[in-house]
């Protein structure tokens, strides 16, 4: 799969319509993202920017047109580990206690499968991913003991552990502290320099302005701007949050590329007993 210049494309949409059930949110979109690019997907509340990204991951349904990811039609990519995903939720929560290492290790499953044995290279990738987000000294601590910003960094490390060629992130800087935003910017700078393609849905371009070079603005389900990041900036340097579609990530009719979640005890309500 190549673009018109002959350069291989990581993402390509042609006449694509994406939505939930049979209702299109994104309509007739043409978009090509080349390998190694760092692209911000911007748009106002309800514009469709999150739905566009979800269509690449099987979390929204491709209703019409063509969507290709790393050379394969969406849903047919055999090596799921080639794509990393950081969801919009800010923390790791739930009922099962887990350490930072255990959560990030889940990121290796797309490379090995649910029943594949993890080897030394997998353990090394996990350690490197945790170190990359600045949490090497918290590796054996329960995720529940971390701040919200640190838990967000754990989710980033989980995606990085698969050593993906394409990394899709949904609002990675929203609701986290400045230190975590700076750490994320450093991580993405290194990932981009190593050749990882970045597709970042965000309403805060400022923290990642040094990493993202191209912007795609989605307006009423269509792309209204595609060019240098600076040319798409809102006066305040930010855009409103986009909550297109259902608030929870819908399953839809496509495949799910998001990784299995590992949760912690922190969010369990007290019910008494053991």
N, C-alpha and C positions, 0 to 999 in steps of 0.2 A: 504494500500500500504506500503510494507516494503522493506528494502534492504536485502542483504544477511546475515547481522548480526542480522536481526530481528528488527532493529530500524526503526520506521516510517520515511518515506521519504517525504519531502516537495515538491521536484521536481524530476521527473524521465523522462529521454528520453531513448528510446531504438530504435536503427536503424533509428533515426529521420533525415529527410531531410526537411529543412526550406528555404523558399525563397519568391520571389515576382512573381505574376502571375504564370507561370509554370516553372520558372527558379530557380533551387536550388542554394542557396549561402552556406548553411551549409549542409553537406552530411554525412549520416550514423553515427550519433553521439550517443554514449551511455554516459549517465551522471546521477548520483544520488546525490542529495543534501539532507542531513538529516535535520530534524527539529533542529533549534538552531544553525546551522552552519553559518559562515560568510565567504562568498566566493567572491574572485575577479575574474572577467572574463577579461582576458588580450589578447592582440593580436595587430599586426601591422595594418597599414592602409589597409582596404579592406579584412581583414582576415575572417570576419564573426561574430565577437564577439557581435556586436550590433544586428545583425539579429538573433542570438541565443536567446538573451533576448527578442526580439520582438516576437519571436515565442511563448513564454509563455503567452504573453499578447494579442494575436490576432491581432497584428500590422504587422505580417508577416505570411505567410500561411504555415501550416504544410503539406508538399507534400507527405510524406511517413513516415512510422514508427509510434511509439507511443510517445506521450507527455502527461504527467500527472502532475497536479498541485494540491497539497493538497488533494490527493486521488481521483481526478476526471480527466477524459480526458479533455484536453485543450478545452475551449469553453463551458464546461458543469458545471462549478463551479457555484452553485446557489447563494452562498453568496459572492458577488463580493468584499465586504468590507474586506474579509479575506486577500486580496492582495493589497498592496499599491504600487504605481508607481510614480517615479520622472523622468519626461522626460528629454531629452537632452537639450532642450532649457534653456537658462540661466535666462530669465526674464519673468515676466507676463506683457503682452502688448496688446494693442488693443484700442477699442473705448468706452468701458463701464466703468465708474468710479467705483472703488470698494475699500473698506478698507481692511486692513490685516485680520481682523476678518471675513469679508464676503468671501474673497477668501478661507480661511482655512475652513470655514463652509461647503464649497462645498465638502470637504473630507468626510463629514458625509452622503452624499447622497447615496453612495452604501449600507450603513447600513439601511437607512430609505426609499429609493426610492425618485423619483423626487417630489412626492406629499405627502410624509410622513411628519408628523408634528414633528419638532425637540423639544425634551424635555430637562429637566435639565441635564440629563446625557450626551446628545449631546453637550450642551453648555459647560459643564465641560470638555469634551474631547477636544473641540476646544481651550479652554483657556489653558489647559495643554500642548497641542501641540505647541501653540504659545510661551508659556513660555520655553518649551524645547529647542527651537531654539534661545532663547535670545532676543525675540522681544515683550515681554509683555508690555513694555512701549510705543510701537508703534502700539498697537492693533487697535486703532481707526483712524489711519492715512491712507491716500490714499496710495495704493501700489506704485503709480507713484512717490511718494516723496522719495522712498527708493533707495539705491544704488543697482547696479546689484547683488552684493553678498548678500545683504539683501533680494532682491526679490527671489533669489535662495533658501534662507532659508525659505521663505514663501511657496514655492512649496514643500519643505521637510515637513513643518508643515502640509500642506494640506494632504499629504499622511499619516502622522502619526495620523491625527485626526480620521481616520477610525479604529485605533488601530489594524493594520494588523498583521497577523501571519507571512506573507512573505512580505518583502519589496524589490522591484526591483528598482535599481537606475542606470540611464544612465549618465555617466560622471558627477557625482555630484560636483566634485571639480574643474572642468575645468573653467577657466576664472573668478574665484572669488578670493577675497582678502584673505590674510592669516587669518584674524580674523574669517571670515566665514568658512574657512576650519577647523580651530580649533573648532569652535562651532559645525560644522557637526560631527567631530570626537567624541566629547563629547556626542552628541545626539545618535550616532550609538553605542557607547560603552554602554550606558544605555539600549538602545533597545535590543542589543545583550544579555546583562546580564539578561534581563527580558524574554529571550527566543525567541525573534523575529528572524526568519531566514533572512539573508541578502544575496542578490545577487547583486554585484556592478560591473557594466561595467566601467572600468576606465583605463586611461593611466598614472595616477599619484598615484602610490601606497604609496608614502611617507607619505602624510597627514593622511592616514587611516591605516598605517602599524600596529598600536597598536590595531586595531579592527579586521582586516581581517586576518584569519589564514590559509586559503587554497586558492590556485590559480588554475584556469583552463585557459590554454593558447590555443587559437584558431588560427590555421595556415592553410590558404588556405581551409577554410571551415571544417576542422577536428580538433579534440582535440589532440594537440601534447604533452601536459604536464598536469598532474593533481596530485597535491601534495602540500607540504608546501609552503607558500608564498615566503619564502626566496629562495627557489630553482628555482623560476621562474623569479626572478628579472633581468631586463636588466641592463647592466653596469651603466647606468645613473639613474636607479631606476624608469624609466618611459618608456612608450610605446607611439607610435604614435597614433593620433586620428584615429578612425575607422568610415568611412562613407559608410558602405555597403548599397547597394540598393539606392533607391531614397532619396534625401536630406530631403524631408518632410516625416513624418510618414505615410506610406501607409495604406489604409484601408484593402486591401487584402480580402480573402474569410472567414477569421476567425471572431470571435467576438472581440469587442473592450472592453478592461478592463480599459483603461485610463479614468480618471475622467473628467467630463465636465469642460471646462476652463472658468474662470472668467477673464475678461480683463479690462484694464484701459484706460483712455483717453489719456495717455501720448503719445502713438504712432500715434495718429490720425494726418494726415497732415493738415495744415491750408488751408482751402478752401474758407474762407471768409463767410460772412453771420453769422447766428446764430448757 
